[in-house]
Amino acid sequence: MRKQLQHLQLKNSDYQQLADQAASVRDAVAQEYDNVVSLIASIEAEVVRADEAVSALGLEFEVTKANAVAAAAAALEAATVAMTADTTLATAMIAVEAADVSNLESATAALEAAEQAIAAATDSQMKAAASISASNLSTDAATAFKKVATEADDIAMADAQLETAAAELKSAAMYAENADDALLAAQALYDTAMDAIAKFTVLVDVKAGTETVTQATILTKSGGKALFDKAEVIYDILTEAWDLGDEADNVQSTRFPEWTYSFDKDALELSLSNDTTSEMISVNGVIETDTLVFAFGGTVTTEDGVTVIVETLEDTAQATQDCVDVKDGKIAADLSDSCLIVKFNDEISSDTLVDGEVETIEAWSRVQVTDGDSGFTGMLSLEGSNLTSLANIKASGMTGDTEFTAMIGLDSAVDEMETYMVSVELHNDIAYMMSLSAVESADFSGSVDALYSGKMMKFGTVTEITNGISIEYIDGEVIDYTDISFLDMTK
């Protein structure tokens, strides 16, 4: 306990020393403050005494005249500096007025011109303000000098200075107004140039997107048609097989001699092979009132010689049920593999389906391209009004490192004229989209759009040329893309 008391006493002693030191510092600061106050008061008193001395000694005239001369010199110097700044600004504004933001290079130059003009305008504002202030001081000094002047020369000097100061003030006000107007114009150009540069930066990605689109169209131009053609083969061979009886193995088709098939009518099973192209297709189906539902898979070869793997489940019953569930709207198409839906205008059975009238055909496939440049993996869907008229093809998946969705469509609803539509969307940061359309017998036309500042913006106008398209981009550059045969194939 005694040690604790001693320890507390020592602590209290330390705290007391700190308190004493703080009090000493406070007293010193208070003393210094009093000294400063006394000094200020002394200075003010000296100023008053100096003014009184000037007056008493008869020096008021000389001092006032000297002040006027000095003020006039300062005003002249400020006016000269302000005029020079205004001239510099006028030169900078020539570039602003001539600025062009039609492409990335000119927009960059415009931005530089705007920045230089903003700097010049800001400098001119400051110099004009300084000239206005100096002119006002010169006016005040000349007015004071005129009050004490008695000689004609001195009065004339004061009047001349007042006239000069008024002119300088007028010029400075004009410079200030010029600077204000120039700053607004330069800032507007700056904003426009920044916006243009941002657009042209996106345009670089847009042009790259077009290159990707024009080089990755194999499935839209031929893969979809290949699958639709094989759907026609499947149905035609199916009708051929049904005339042969209930089942058969390794039958050479009379309609398509390159194809060999086996079938089971009751089970609605059909397998086909093509020794020439090494294509193989397996089909398993069910009848749903007026609709024939097939699950199918195998390999299909496009006209360009590219092999497309059409995926399906090993469990054929489950694959077929998935197709039925898609037809009934119970699951989405992308949750199944490969299906073919043929809708008739009346109820059908396994015996009557070959004689039925087809209303629509629809198919979708999970596919992989095993050779060729596109390396596509994804979903390919198609539909038509009958087995010889392909209306819509949609491919959605990956080609190389690019995720995209492409659609080719046909609309006959407007004035009985067929309208062809093509769109390709890249699932990238700019949401690249190429959209084309053409009325029957006419050329394709459309636009290239991309995401800019949160909205889709048109970056190019597309027109059809021989075996391809030509795009005029917003920077004025025109690029032709040839060997795009899917356009002709769409028609």
Helices and strands as residue ranges (DSSP letters): H 2-57, H 60-97, H 104-148, H 152-215, H 218-218, I 219-223, H 224-242, E 247-252, E 259-264, E 269-274, E 279-288, E 291-301, E 307-311, H 316-327, G 333-335, E 339-344, G 353-355, E 358-369, E 376-386, E 389-399, E 402-414, E 417-426, E 433-439, E 445-452, E 455-465, E 468-473, E 478-482, H 486-490
